[in-house]
Amino acid sequence: MNNQYSFSNDQMNGIVEDTYVKIIKECENLKKNTNCPNEQVVALLSVIASNFANPTKKNEN
């Protein structure tokens, strides 16, 4: 079962906002230090996001 989750207002204005700001800052730092394009940052964030995604079941036909 997939339960829906929502951050509280306090979390949204605290830890969630702080985390967002830190991630953006580090992505900008990565671009500055490597001269990589935005697409490379997006690819990296996608790999990171995949670590938190639920595994999908393979369709068995």
NORCORZI-V261397 format. One record per backbone hydrogen bond with DSSP energy under -0.5 kcal/mol. NH is the residue of the N-H (numbers start at 1). CO is the residue of the C=O. E is the energy in kcal/mol with one decimal. If there is no record, write none. Layout:
NH:CO:E / NH:CO:E
//
This chain:
3:1:-0.8 / 12:8:-2.8 / 13:9:-2.1 / 14:11:-1.1 / 16:11:-2.4 / 17:11:-0.6 / 17:12:-0.5 / 18:14:-2.7 / 19:15:-2.4 / 20:16:-2.4 / 21:17:-2.4 / 22:18:-2.3 / 23:19:-2.5 / 24:20:-2.4 / 25:21:-2.4 / 26:22:-2.5 / 27:23:-2.2 / 28:24:-2.4 / 29:25:-2.2 / 30:26:-2.3 / 31:27:-2.4 / 32:28:-2.4 / 33:29:-2.4 / 34:30:-1.7 / 35:31:-2.3 / 40:37:-1.0 / 41:37:-1.3 / 42:38:-2.6 / 43:39:-2.2 / 44:40:-2.2 / 45:41:-2.8 / 46:42:-2.2 / 47:43:-2.0 / 48:44:-2.4 / 49:45:-2.9 / 50:46:-2.1 / 51:47:-0.8 / 51:48:-1.1 / 52:49:-1.7 / 53:49:-0.8 / 60:58:-0.7 / 61:59:-0.8
//
